[in-house]
Each structure stands twice: as C-alpha cells, then as structure tokens.
C-alpha cells in the first residue's frame, strides 16, 4: 500500500474500523486505510472495492473528516476519482485473466486484447511475480505466533499493518488477528476450566463451597 495521505494520519489507528465509536474520526480514518489498501491491492476485485465503498457510504465516513461527500472521501484517500479506481481495478483483473488463459502471448498482444498500454501489462506481470514469492513478514513482527497470524491476514490488512509508523506497531498484529478471528481470546469459562485442571483437590472443594453459597 502506498503512503497514506495526510488526511489519514493518526497516532492511534491500530485496529479494524469497527473497533472505534460510530461517527468518530478514528473510525473514519480506519475505513480510509482499508479503502486505500484495497485500491492498491493487485488482487482486489470490483466486488471487494464496491463492498469497501458501501462501508464508506453506510458509515458516512466523510463527515468526521470535514469532507462533503463519499466522492470527496474516495478522492482524498486514493488520489483518484471512484471512476478512475474502478477502471484501474477492472483493467488489472482483465490483464490477470488474459495472462492466465494466454500465457505464451507477448505483453503487447495482451495489451491490445485488453485495451491498455504495454507498460501497464508489464507492471502487473512484475507485481504478480513479486506477490508469488514467499510472504515476507515485517522485521518488527518478532513473535513466531504473530508472524503466523500476520501471514493469515487478508492482503489489505497486511498492507495496512506494514504502513504503520514505528510508534503504532506495538500489539497491532495481535489486535488485527483478534478482529479477523485468527487469534481467539479465551472467555471467562475457558480460563476457569484451564485453572480448574491445575487446581488442587482442596482448591476445588473451596470453589464448590463458594458456588453453593452464592448460587
């Protein structure tokens, strides 16, 4: 994901947009980060893009940031109009599909078939080759558990995390993994059962007595 615009800069955007209060600046900026990541994601589809735009519209994310409309929000976040973004994603999809079905044709032949420039085809092919390489986890993610969680995150969420300033990284991968359902936070019952297994017979009896007297 390219560098976020000034509009989205904030020192506390660490989690999924749903984690922030409705109508808040933080929620609006988190939605913007997801929209930007989708716009720059090579594998993004029109369906994914539309779903992100629907969130912008439903949440009216432009209001907390002092913008006038959804169109203004998209332009401020991506640097492009919605029409331009849709065209870019559509062309990218078409190139990928064409290369999959006609792997031996030249870049210029692909460009002619899709209706774009040869340089655009070359860019998509190069980026596709890069994306097929083993996923590289940011060096600041040192825990093996968090490295594994990072690899399981959606591409747009990984891009958001990679773009975080140094001061915002602590706990960010765990928060994102929890929001995505990759890391499960034990509930009270889970914690109790785990402790029960470790309890001595005397401790278990004390627990039973406590439960009987407070039931």
Residue frames as a rotation matrix with the C-alpha (Angstrom) as fourth column:
UNK 1
0.578 0.816 0.000 0.00
0.816 -0.578 0.000 0.00
0.000 0.000 -1.000 0.00
UNK 2
-0.096 -0.616 0.781 1.28
0.519 -0.701 -0.489 3.46
0.850 0.358 0.387 -0.88
UNK 3
-0.888 -0.329 -0.321 1.99
0.443 -0.423 -0.791 6.03
0.125 -0.844 0.521 1.82
UNK 4
0.041 0.975 -0.220 -1.27
0.996 -0.058 -0.069 7.18
-0.080 -0.216 -0.973 3.46
UNK 5
-0.051 -0.008 0.999 -2.29
0.426 -0.905 0.014 10.78
0.903 0.426 0.050 2.72
UNK 6
-0.880 -0.322 0.350 -2.12
-0.106 -0.585 -0.804 13.46
0.464 -0.744 0.480 5.42
UNK 7
-0.101 0.957 0.273 -5.87
-0.777 -0.247 0.579 13.11
0.621 -0.154 0.768 5.89
UNK 8
0.654 0.415 -0.632 -5.46
-0.098 0.875 0.474 9.61
0.750 -0.248 0.613 7.36
UNK 9
-0.402 -0.899 -0.171 -2.53
0.099 0.143 -0.985 10.24
0.910 -0.413 0.031 9.67
UNK 10
0.596 0.558 0.578 -3.30
-0.586 -0.190 0.787 9.45
0.549 -0.808 0.213 13.29
UNK 11
-0.418 -0.883 0.213 -1.29
-0.777 0.226 -0.588 8.12
0.471 -0.411 -0.781 16.22
UNK 12
-0.555 0.234 0.798 -3.82
-0.601 0.551 -0.579 5.52
-0.575 -0.801 -0.165 17.33
UNK 13
0.453 0.702 -0.550 -5.22
-0.891 0.345 -0.294 3.71
-0.017 0.623 0.782 14.27
UNK 14
-0.585 -0.753 0.301 -4.31
-0.780 0.624 0.045 0.15
-0.222 -0.209 -0.952 15.26
UNK 15
-0.660 0.398 0.637 -7.40
0.139 0.898 -0.417 -1.99
-0.739 -0.186 -0.648 14.80
UNK 16
-0.615 0.544 0.571 -10.29
0.766 0.240 0.596 -2.72
0.188 0.804 -0.564 12.47
UNK 17
-0.782 0.281 0.556 -12.60
-0.145 -0.950 0.277 0.25
0.606 0.136 0.784 11.89
UNK 18
0.216 0.940 -0.266 -15.43
0.099 0.249 0.963 -1.48
0.971 -0.235 -0.039 13.76
UNK 19
-0.109 -0.355 -0.929 -13.40
0.926 0.303 -0.224 -1.18
0.361 -0.884 0.296 16.96
UNK 20
-0.951 -0.306 -0.045 -13.88
0.306 -0.905 -0.297 2.60
0.050 -0.296 0.954 17.08
UNK 21
-0.383 0.852 -0.358 -17.01
0.334 -0.234 -0.913 4.57
-0.861 -0.469 -0.195 18.15
UNK 22
0.079 0.521 0.850 -19.56
0.995 0.016 -0.102 5.35
-0.067 0.853 -0.517 15.45
UNK 23
0.862 0.331 0.385 -19.06
0.419 -0.892 -0.171 8.76
0.287 0.309 -0.907 13.92
UNK 24
0.652 -0.673 -0.350 -15.54
0.132 -0.353 0.926 9.15
-0.747 -0.650 -0.141 15.33
UNK 25
0.541 -0.575 -0.614 -12.53
-0.831 -0.477 -0.286 10.47
-0.128 0.665 -0.736 13.44
UNK 26
-0.446 -0.751 0.487 -10.64
-0.676 0.639 0.366 7.26
-0.586 -0.166 -0.793 14.28
UNK 27
0.047 0.561 0.827 -13.38
0.250 0.795 -0.553 5.11
-0.967 0.233 -0.103 12.71
UNK 28
0.904 0.309 -0.294 -13.43
-0.152 -0.411 -0.899 7.26
-0.399 0.858 -0.325 9.57
UNK 29
0.212 -0.911 -0.353 -9.63
-0.968 -0.244 0.049 7.11
-0.130 0.331 -0.935 9.22
UNK 30
-0.458 -0.340 0.821 -9.56
-0.336 0.922 0.194 3.34
-0.823 -0.187 -0.537 9.74
UNK 31
0.524 0.699 0.487 -12.17
0.310 0.376 -0.873 2.97
-0.793 0.608 -0.020 6.99
UNK 32
0.809 -0.277 -0.518 -9.98
-0.561 -0.627 -0.541 5.16
-0.175 0.728 -0.663 4.80
UNK 33
-0.233 -0.949 0.211 -6.96
-0.839 0.306 0.450 2.96
-0.492 -0.073 -0.868 5.45
UNK 34
-0.189 0.247 0.950 -8.92
0.188 0.959 -0.212 -0.12
-0.964 0.138 -0.227 4.33
UNK 35
0.838 0.546 -0.024 -10.15
0.120 -0.227 -0.967 1.69
-0.533 0.807 -0.255 1.22
UNK 36
0.468 -0.751 -0.466 -6.61
-0.866 -0.495 -0.072 2.76
-0.176 0.437 -0.882 0.29
UNK 37
-0.439 -0.640 0.630 -5.26
-0.519 0.753 0.404 -0.76
-0.733 -0.150 -0.663 0.83
UNK 38
0.215 0.611 0.762 -7.97
0.386 0.663 -0.641 -2.18
-0.897 0.432 -0.094 -1.43
UNK 39
0.892 0.126 -0.434 -7.26
-0.276 -0.609 -0.743 0.41
-0.358 0.783 -0.509 -4.13
UNK 40
0.196 -0.930 -0.311 -3.57
-0.981 -0.187 -0.058 -0.54
-0.004 0.316 -0.949 -4.23
UNK 41
-0.076 -0.159 0.984 -4.08
-0.385 0.915 0.119 -4.30
-0.920 -0.370 -0.130 -3.82
UNK 42
-0.724 -0.314 -0.614 -3.13
-0.675 0.143 0.724 -6.10
-0.140 0.939 -0.316 -7.03
UNK 43
-0.931 0.340 -0.135 -5.61
0.300 0.921 0.246 -8.89
0.208 0.189 -0.960 -6.33
UNK 44
-0.625 0.736 -0.260 -8.54
-0.129 -0.426 -0.896 -6.64
-0.770 -0.526 0.361 -5.48
UNK 45
-0.635 0.527 0.564 -11.78
0.770 0.376 0.515 -7.29
0.059 0.762 -0.645 -7.36
UNK 46
-0.642 0.501 0.581 -14.55
-0.154 -0.826 0.543 -4.90
0.751 0.259 0.607 -8.30
UNK 47
0.366 0.818 -0.443 -16.76
0.292 0.351 0.890 -6.72
0.884 -0.455 -0.111 -5.80
UNK 48
0.004 -0.458 -0.889 -14.27
0.998 0.058 -0.026 -6.09
0.064 -0.887 0.457 -2.99
UNK 49
-0.905 -0.362 0.223 -13.90
0.371 -0.929 0.001 -2.45
0.207 0.084 0.975 -3.99
UNK 50
-0.283 0.887 0.366 -17.67
-0.140 -0.415 0.899 -1.94
0.949 0.203 0.242 -4.06
UNK 51
0.422 0.421 -0.803 -18.04
0.678 0.440 0.588 -3.53
0.601 -0.793 -0.100 -0.64
UNK 52
-0.446 -0.659 -0.606 -15.49
0.887 -0.416 -0.200 -1.05
-0.120 -0.627 0.770 0.77
UNK 53
-0.890 0.172 0.421 -17.29
0.013 -0.915 0.402 1.86
0.455 0.364 0.813 -0.91
UNK 54
0.111 0.978 -0.179 -20.58
0.221 0.152 0.963 0.63
0.969 -0.146 -0.199 0.57
UNK 55
0.111 -0.168 -0.980 -19.00
0.988 0.127 0.090 0.84
0.110 -0.978 0.180 4.03
UNK 56
-0.886 -0.464 -0.022 -17.91
0.464 -0.885 -0.028 4.41
-0.007 -0.035 0.999 3.31
UNK 57
-0.563 0.742 0.365 -21.47
-0.152 -0.527 0.836 5.30
0.812 0.415 0.410 2.29
UNK 58
0.302 0.723 -0.621 -23.17
0.494 0.439 0.751 3.49
0.816 -0.533 -0.225 5.18
UNK 59
0.068 -0.387 -0.920 -20.84
0.992 -0.069 0.102 4.99
-0.103 -0.920 0.379 7.77
UNK 60
0.882 0.188 0.433 -20.79
0.314 -0.918 -0.241 8.41
0.352 0.349 -0.869 6.06
UNK 61
0.384 -0.832 -0.400 -17.06
0.898 0.234 0.374 8.35
-0.217 -0.502 0.837 6.75
UNK 62
-0.218 -0.484 0.848 -16.51
0.708 -0.676 -0.204 11.72
0.672 0.556 0.490 5.08
UNK 63
0.646 0.628 0.434 -18.40
0.201 -0.689 0.696 13.68
0.736 -0.362 -0.572 7.75
UNK 64
0.843 -0.326 -0.429 -15.98
0.443 -0.034 0.896 13.28
-0.307 -0.945 0.116 10.71
UNK 65
-0.150 -0.976 0.159 -13.13
0.880 -0.059 0.472 14.35
-0.451 0.211 0.867 8.42
UNK 66
-0.084 0.183 -0.980 -14.88
0.029 -0.982 -0.186 17.51
-0.996 -0.044 0.077 7.27
UNK 67
-0.973 -0.224 0.055 -15.45
0.044 0.053 0.998 16.34
-0.226 0.973 -0.042 3.69
UNK 68
-0.504 0.815 -0.285 -18.62
-0.805 -0.563 -0.186 16.96
-0.312 0.136 0.940 1.71
UNK 69
0.575 0.753 -0.321 -19.39
-0.817 0.508 -0.271 13.59
-0.041 0.418 0.907 0.14
UNK 70
0.687 -0.269 0.675 -18.42
0.105 0.956 0.275 9.98
-0.719 -0.118 0.685 -0.48
UNK 71
0.811 -0.367 0.456 -16.82
0.502 0.036 -0.864 11.04
0.301 0.929 0.214 -3.77
UNK 72
0.586 -0.602 0.542 -14.67
-0.571 -0.782 -0.251 13.60
0.575 -0.162 -0.802 -1.94
UNK 73
0.584 -0.324 0.744 -13.65
-0.607 0.435 0.665 10.94
-0.539 -0.840 0.058 0.61
UNK 74
0.765 -0.263 0.587 -12.57
0.466 0.856 -0.225 8.48
-0.443 0.446 0.777 -2.09
UNK 75
0.722 -0.494 0.484 -10.59
0.257 -0.458 -0.851 11.15
0.642 0.739 -0.204 -3.96
UNK 76
0.559 -0.505 0.658 -8.89
-0.770 -0.611 0.185 12.37
0.308 -0.610 -0.730 -0.77
UNK 77
0.582 -0.281 0.764 -7.94
-0.419 0.702 0.577 8.83
-0.698 -0.655 0.291 0.31
UNK 78
0.497 -0.313 0.809 -6.86
0.580 0.814 -0.042 7.29
-0.646 0.490 0.586 -3.01
UNK 79
-0.406 -0.627 -0.665 -5.86
-0.100 -0.693 0.714 10.34
-0.908 0.357 0.219 -5.02
UNK 80
-0.989 0.137 0.063 -8.23
0.091 0.202 0.975 9.17
0.120 0.970 -0.213 -7.77
UNK 81
-0.290 0.956 0.049 -11.91
-0.956 -0.292 0.042 9.51
0.054 -0.035 0.998 -8.60
UNK 82
-0.006 0.358 0.934 -14.07
-0.424 0.845 -0.326 6.45
-0.906 -0.398 0.147 -7.99
UNK 83
0.914 0.353 -0.200 -14.45
-0.304 0.271 -0.913 6.04
-0.268 0.896 0.355 -11.77
UNK 84
0.294 -0.895 -0.336 -10.65
-0.826 -0.062 -0.560 6.01
0.480 0.442 -0.758 -12.17
UNK 85
-0.437 -0.437 0.786 -10.21
-0.814 0.564 -0.138 3.43
-0.383 -0.700 -0.602 -9.41
UNK 86
0.423 0.685 0.593 -12.88
-0.279 0.721 -0.634 1.17
-0.862 0.103 0.496 -10.90
UNK 87
0.869 -0.138 -0.475 -11.21
-0.474 0.044 -0.880 1.43
0.142 0.989 -0.027 -14.31
UNK 88
-0.114 -0.991 0.073 -7.81
-0.951 0.087 -0.298 0.56
0.289 -0.103 -0.952 -12.83
UNK 89
-0.347 0.026 0.938 -9.14
-0.598 0.764 -0.242 -2.50
-0.722 -0.645 -0.250 -10.96
UNK 90
0.712 0.684 0.159 -11.14
-0.268 0.473 -0.839 -3.67
-0.650 0.555 0.520 -13.99
UNK 91
0.640 -0.550 -0.537 -8.09
-0.662 -0.040 -0.748 -3.43
0.390 0.834 -0.390 -16.26
UNK 92
-0.363 -0.813 0.455 -5.91
-0.932 0.320 -0.173 -5.20
-0.005 -0.486 -0.874 -13.71
UNK 93
0.037 0.481 0.876 -8.39
-0.389 0.814 -0.431 -8.07
-0.921 -0.325 0.217 -13.44
UNK 94
0.906 0.361 -0.223 -8.64
-0.317 0.224 -0.922 -8.31
-0.282 0.905 0.317 -17.21
UNK 95
0.227 -0.912 -0.343 -4.86
-0.878 -0.039 -0.477 -8.46
0.421 0.409 -0.809 -17.59
UNK 96
-0.475 -0.404 0.782 -4.53
-0.773 0.617 -0.150 -11.19
-0.422 -0.675 -0.605 -14.97
UNK 97
0.347 0.710 0.613 -7.30
-0.227 0.698 -0.679 -13.25
-0.910 0.096 0.403 -16.56
UNK 98
0.867 -0.054 -0.495 -5.85
-0.497 -0.031 -0.867 -12.79
0.032 0.998 -0.054 -20.05
UNK 99
-0.112 -0.992 -0.062 -2.38
-0.950 0.125 -0.286 -13.85
0.291 0.027 -0.956 -18.96
UNK 100
-0.316 0.066 0.947 -3.83
-0.580 0.776 -0.247 -16.92
-0.751 -0.627 -0.207 -17.26
UNK 101
0.592 0.656 0.468 -5.68
0.002 0.579 -0.815 -18.02
-0.806 0.484 0.341 -20.41
UNK 102
0.926 -0.340 0.162 -2.95
0.174 0.005 -0.985 -16.95
0.334 0.940 0.064 -22.89
UNK 103
0.762 -0.623 -0.177 0.36
0.149 -0.097 0.984 -17.43
-0.631 -0.776 0.019 -21.04
UNK 104
-0.011 -0.849 0.528 2.52
0.826 0.290 0.484 -17.51
-0.564 0.441 0.698 -24.18
UNK 105
0.584 0.246 0.774 1.42
0.723 -0.592 -0.357 -14.27
0.370 0.767 -0.524 -25.84
UNK 106
-0.510 -0.830 0.225 3.56
0.669 -0.548 -0.503 -11.14
0.541 -0.106 0.835 -25.70
UNK 107
-0.532 0.270 -0.803 2.87
0.615 -0.528 -0.585 -8.23
-0.582 -0.805 0.115 -23.39
UNK 108
-0.846 0.205 -0.492 1.85
-0.425 -0.816 0.391 -6.10
-0.321 0.540 0.778 -26.37
UNK 109
-0.685 0.632 -0.362 -0.63
0.022 0.515 0.857 -8.75
0.728 0.579 -0.367 -27.52
UNK 110
-0.390 0.529 -0.754 -2.14
0.919 0.280 -0.279 -8.81
0.063 -0.801 -0.595 -24.05
UNK 111
-0.678 0.073 -0.732 -2.34
0.192 -0.943 -0.272 -5.03
-0.710 -0.325 0.625 -24.03
UNK 112
-0.878 0.349 -0.328 -4.06
-0.444 -0.335 0.831 -4.99
0.180 0.875 0.449 -27.43
UNK 113
-0.544 0.687 -0.482 -6.58
0.419 0.720 0.553 -7.63
0.727 0.099 -0.680 -26.32
UNK 114
-0.250 0.408 -0.878 -7.42
0.954 -0.050 -0.295 -5.88
-0.164 -0.912 -0.376 -23.06
UNK 115
0.463 0.385 0.798 -7.25
0.601 -0.798 0.036 -2.33
0.651 0.463 -0.601 -24.39
UNK 116
0.925 -0.261 -0.275 -4.47
0.085 -0.565 0.821 -0.87
-0.369 -0.783 -0.500 -22.26
UNK 117
0.561 -0.791 -0.245 -0.82
-0.798 -0.438 -0.413 0.09
0.220 0.427 -0.877 -22.55
UNK 118
0.456 -0.506 -0.732 2.03
0.128 0.851 -0.509 -2.40
0.881 0.138 0.453 -22.73
UNK 119
-0.567 -0.708 0.421 3.63
-0.282 -0.313 -0.907 -0.67
0.774 -0.633 -0.022 -19.74
UNK 120
0.036 0.664 0.746 0.55
-0.995 -0.049 0.091 -1.40
0.098 -0.746 0.659 -17.63
UNK 121
0.855 0.232 -0.464 0.74
-0.268 0.963 -0.012 -5.08
0.444 0.135 0.886 -18.57
UNK 122
-0.010 -0.955 -0.297 4.44
0.146 0.292 -0.945 -5.15
0.989 -0.053 0.136 -17.67
UNK 123
-0.501 -0.138 0.854 3.72
-0.716 -0.489 -0.499 -3.54
0.486 -0.861 0.146 -14.30
UNK 124
0.492 0.782 0.383 1.00
-0.870 0.424 0.252 -6.08
0.034 -0.457 0.889 -13.46
UNK 125
0.732 -0.271 -0.626 3.18
0.009 0.921 -0.388 -9.01
0.682 0.279 0.677 -14.52
UNK 126
-0.338 -0.935 0.111 6.12
-0.052 -0.099 -0.994 -7.78
0.940 -0.342 -0.015 -12.44
UNK 127
-0.362 0.280 0.889 3.94
-0.907 -0.326 -0.267 -7.19
0.215 -0.903 0.372 -9.40
UNK 128
0.742 0.657 -0.133 2.31
-0.627 0.751 0.209 -10.59
0.237 -0.071 0.969 -9.85
UNK 129
0.315 -0.723 -0.615 5.72
0.145 0.677 -0.722 -12.22
0.938 0.138 0.318 -9.87
UNK 130
-0.633 -0.535 0.559 6.59
-0.398 -0.394 -0.828 -10.41
0.663 -0.747 0.036 -6.64
UNK 131
0.018 0.745 0.667 3.32
-0.996 -0.045 0.077 -11.47
0.087 -0.666 0.741 -4.99
UNK 132
0.775 0.257 -0.577 4.01
-0.313 0.950 0.002 -15.12
0.548 0.179 0.817 -5.82
UNK 133
-0.324 -0.938 -0.126 7.21
-0.181 0.193 -0.965 -15.03
0.929 -0.290 -0.232 -3.75
UNK 134
-0.194 0.221 -0.956 7.08
0.856 0.514 -0.055 -16.32
0.479 -0.829 -0.288 -0.14
UNK 135
0.684 0.564 0.463 5.27
0.271 -0.785 0.557 -13.79
0.678 -0.256 -0.690 2.03
UNK 136
-0.460 -0.886 -0.058 7.78
0.498 -0.204 -0.843 -11.63
0.735 -0.417 0.535 3.87
UNK 137
0.583 0.624 -0.520 6.76
0.764 -0.202 0.613 -10.64
0.277 -0.755 -0.595 7.39
UNK 138
0.630 -0.351 0.693 7.89
-0.262 -0.936 -0.236 -7.19
0.731 -0.033 -0.681 8.61
UNK 139
-0.268 -0.878 -0.396 11.06
0.201 0.351 -0.915 -7.37
0.942 -0.325 0.083 10.68
UNK 140
-0.655 0.022 0.756 9.32
-0.644 -0.540 -0.542 -5.75
0.396 -0.841 0.368 13.65
UNK 141
0.600 0.793 0.106 6.99
-0.762 0.527 0.377 -8.78
0.243 -0.307 0.920 13.99
UNK 142
-0.365 -0.931 -0.015 9.34
-0.847 0.338 -0.411 -10.98
0.388 -0.137 -0.912 16.03
UNK 143
-0.266 0.336 0.904 6.98
-0.636 0.643 -0.426 -13.43
-0.725 -0.688 0.042 17.75
UNK 144
-0.992 -0.123 -0.001 6.56
-0.087 0.695 0.714 -16.69
-0.087 0.708 -0.701 15.80
UNK 145
-0.380 0.923 0.061 2.87
0.764 0.350 -0.542 -16.82
-0.522 -0.160 -0.838 16.73
UNK 146
0.280 0.477 -0.833 2.32
0.002 -0.868 -0.496 -13.28
-0.960 0.138 -0.244 15.47
UNK 147
-0.637 -0.540 -0.550 4.33
-0.590 -0.117 0.799 -14.00
-0.496 0.833 -0.244 12.31
UNK 148
-0.885 0.373 0.280 1.99
0.451 0.837 0.311 -16.91
-0.118 0.401 -0.908 11.59
UNK 149
0.024 0.937 -0.348 -1.03
0.674 -0.272 -0.687 -14.71
-0.738 -0.218 -0.638 12.33
UNK 150
-0.137 -0.163 -0.977 0.28
-0.409 -0.889 0.205 -11.98
-0.902 0.428 0.055 10.01
UNK 151
-0.944 -0.298 -0.144 0.51
-0.256 0.380 0.889 -14.44
-0.210 0.875 -0.435 7.12
UNK 152
-0.618 0.768 0.169 -3.13
0.772 0.633 -0.055 -15.43
-0.149 0.096 -0.984 7.60
UNK 153
-0.181 0.552 -0.814 -4.44
0.185 -0.794 -0.579 -11.87
-0.966 -0.256 0.042 7.49
UNK 154
0.708 0.462 0.534 -6.14
0.625 -0.059 -0.778 -10.55
-0.328 0.885 -0.330 4.32
UNK 155
-0.092 -0.821 0.564 -3.80
0.969 -0.205 -0.140 -8.75
0.230 0.533 0.814 1.91
UNK 156
0.216 0.205 0.954 -5.34
0.209 -0.965 0.160 -5.32
0.954 0.165 -0.252 2.56
UNK 157
0.988 0.133 0.076 -4.96
-0.052 -0.178 0.983 -5.75
0.144 -0.975 -0.169 6.32
UNK 158
0.410 -0.911 -0.038 -1.32
0.853 0.369 0.370 -6.82
-0.323 -0.184 0.928 5.93
UNK 159
-0.114 -0.428 0.897 -0.72
0.748 -0.631 -0.206 -3.74
0.654 0.647 0.392 3.81
UNK 160
0.672 0.419 0.610 -2.25
-0.060 -0.790 0.610 -1.52
0.738 -0.447 -0.506 6.50
UNK 161
0.927 -0.341 -0.154 -0.02
0.242 0.235 0.941 -3.01
-0.285 -0.910 0.300 9.17
UNK 162
0.153 -0.928 0.341 3.10
0.986 0.167 0.013 -2.70
-0.069 0.334 0.940 7.03
UNK 163
-0.002 -0.088 0.996 2.36
0.487 -0.870 -0.076 1.01
0.874 0.485 0.045 6.56
UNK 164
0.870 0.397 -0.294 2.11
0.430 -0.318 0.845 1.71
0.242 -0.861 -0.447 10.32
UNK 165
0.345 -0.758 0.553 4.62
-0.535 -0.643 -0.548 4.20
0.771 -0.106 -0.627 11.76
UNK 166
-0.480 -0.669 -0.567 7.04
0.064 0.619 -0.783 2.74
0.875 -0.412 -0.254 14.30
UNK 167
-0.893 0.073 0.443 5.19
-0.440 -0.340 -0.831 4.19
0.090 -0.938 0.336 17.27
UNK 168
0.013 0.998 0.064 1.94
-0.995 0.019 -0.094 2.42
-0.095 -0.063 0.994 16.34
UNK 169
-0.177 -0.155 -0.972 3.24
-0.614 0.789 -0.014 -1.12
0.769 0.594 -0.235 15.84
UNK 170
-0.926 -0.275 0.260 3.14
-0.369 0.502 -0.782 -2.50
0.085 -0.820 -0.566 19.40
UNK 171
-0.607 0.690 0.393 0.32
0.048 0.526 -0.849 -5.03
-0.793 -0.497 -0.352 19.65
UNK 172
-0.247 0.550 -0.798 -1.04
-0.854 -0.513 -0.090 -4.09
-0.459 0.659 0.597 16.20
UNK 173
-0.646 -0.029 -0.763 -0.75
-0.547 0.715 0.436 -7.57
0.533 0.699 -0.477 14.65
UNK 174
-0.927 0.313 -0.208 -2.45
0.373 0.698 -0.611 -9.21
-0.046 -0.644 -0.764 17.63
UNK 175
-0.450 0.790 -0.417 -5.28
-0.222 -0.551 -0.805 -6.66
-0.865 -0.269 0.423 17.55
UNK 176
-0.263 0.311 -0.913 -5.78
-0.963 -0.148 0.227 -7.24
-0.065 0.939 0.338 13.82
UNK 177
-0.811 -0.103 -0.576 -5.65
-0.223 0.965 0.140 -11.03
0.541 0.242 -0.805 14.23
UNK 178
-0.817 0.566 -0.108 -8.25
0.301 0.259 -0.918 -10.89
-0.491 -0.783 -0.382 17.01
UNK 179
-0.251 0.731 -0.635 -10.53
-0.593 -0.634 -0.496 -8.68
-0.765 0.252 0.593 14.89
UNK 180
-0.265 0.077 -0.961 -10.17
-0.923 0.267 0.276 -11.14
0.278 0.960 0.001 11.98
UNK 181
0.728 0.606 0.320 -10.93
-0.682 0.688 0.248 -14.15
-0.070 -0.399 0.914 14.21
UNK 182
0.347 -0.697 -0.627 -7.48
-0.252 0.575 -0.779 -15.65
0.903 0.428 0.024 13.68
UNK 183
-0.817 -0.561 -0.131 -6.46
0.030 0.186 -0.982 -15.31
0.575 -0.807 -0.135 17.31
UNK 184
0.252 0.937 -0.241 -9.10
0.277 0.169 0.946 -16.41
0.927 -0.305 -0.218 19.78
UNK 185
-0.546 -0.344 0.764 -9.23
-0.578 -0.506 -0.640 -14.60
0.607 -0.791 0.077 23.11
UNK 186
-0.701 0.268 -0.661 -10.18
0.490 0.854 -0.173 -17.09
0.518 -0.445 -0.731 25.86
UNK 187
0.120 0.829 0.546 -13.51
-0.231 -0.512 0.827 -16.36
0.965 -0.225 0.131 27.50
UNK 188
-0.066 -0.090 0.994 -14.13
-0.980 -0.182 -0.082 -16.45
0.188 -0.979 -0.076 31.25
UNK 189
0.818 0.439 0.372 -15.33
-0.507 0.855 0.107 -20.07
-0.271 -0.276 0.922 31.10
UNK 190
0.735 -0.610 -0.296 -12.28
0.104 0.533 -0.840 -21.15
0.670 0.587 0.456 29.10
UNK 191
-0.176 -0.823 0.539 -10.00
-0.524 -0.386 -0.760 -19.51
0.834 -0.416 -0.363 31.65
UNK 192
0.215 0.340 0.916 -11.89
-0.972 0.165 0.167 -21.12
-0.095 -0.926 0.366 34.54
UNK 193
0.979 0.202 -0.021 -11.67
-0.202 0.969 -0.144 -24.62
-0.009 0.146 0.989 33.04
UNK 194
0.375 -0.917 -0.138 -7.96
0.025 0.159 -0.987 -24.22
0.927 0.366 0.083 32.43
UNK 195
-0.334 -0.473 0.816 -7.39
-0.763 -0.373 -0.528 -23.13
0.554 -0.799 -0.236 36.05
UNK 196
0.574 0.638 0.514 -9.70
-0.815 0.506 0.282 -25.90
-0.080 -0.580 0.810 37.32
UNK 197
0.834 -0.301 -0.462 -7.43
0.049 0.875 -0.483 -28.52
0.549 0.380 0.744 35.78
UNK 198
-0.164 -0.981 0.106 -4.48
0.048 -0.115 -0.992 -27.06
0.985 -0.157 0.066 37.69
UNK 199
0.145 0.295 0.944 -6.33
-0.841 -0.465 0.275 -26.67
0.520 -0.835 0.181 41.00
UNK 200
-0.907 -0.416 -0.060 -5.60
-0.290 0.723 -0.627 -28.93
0.304 -0.552 -0.777 43.97
UNK 201
-0.381 0.799 -0.464 -8.42
0.638 0.591 0.494 -31.05
0.669 -0.108 -0.735 45.49
UNK 202
-0.358 0.218 -0.908 -8.63
0.824 -0.383 -0.417 -28.56
-0.439 -0.898 -0.042 48.39
UNK 203
-0.863 0.000 -0.505 -8.93
-0.171 -0.941 0.293 -25.61
-0.475 0.339 0.812 45.98
UNK 204
-0.768 0.618 -0.168 -11.64
-0.036 0.220 0.975 -27.39
0.640 0.754 -0.147 44.01
UNK 205
-0.268 0.676 -0.686 -13.61
0.919 0.393 0.029 -28.04
0.289 -0.623 -0.727 47.17
UNK 206
-0.550 0.007 -0.835 -13.35
0.450 -0.839 -0.304 -24.39
-0.703 -0.543 0.459 48.14
UNK 207
-0.940 0.221 -0.259 -14.67
-0.339 -0.541 0.770 -23.45
0.030 0.811 0.584 44.70
UNK 208
-0.520 0.783 -0.341 -17.60
0.432 0.586 0.686 -25.87
0.737 0.209 -0.643 45.09
UNK 209
-0.276 0.385 -0.881 -18.41
0.940 -0.083 -0.331 -24.43
-0.201 -0.919 -0.339 48.50
UNK 210
-0.784 -0.074 -0.616 -18.26
0.033 -0.997 0.077 -20.91
-0.620 0.040 0.784 47.16
UNK 211
-0.865 0.470 -0.172 -20.57
-0.232 -0.071 0.970 -21.78
0.444 0.880 0.171 44.25
UNK 212
-0.381 0.739 -0.556 -23.07
0.743 0.603 0.292 -23.46
0.551 -0.301 -0.778 46.59
UNK 213
-0.271 0.225 -0.936 -23.23
0.826 -0.445 -0.346 -20.46
-0.495 -0.867 -0.065 48.89
UNK 214
-0.668 -0.037 -0.743 -23.55
-0.176 -0.963 0.206 -17.89
-0.723 0.268 0.637 46.13
UNK 215
-0.893 0.353 0.279 -25.92
0.416 0.410 0.812 -19.75
0.172 0.841 -0.513 43.79
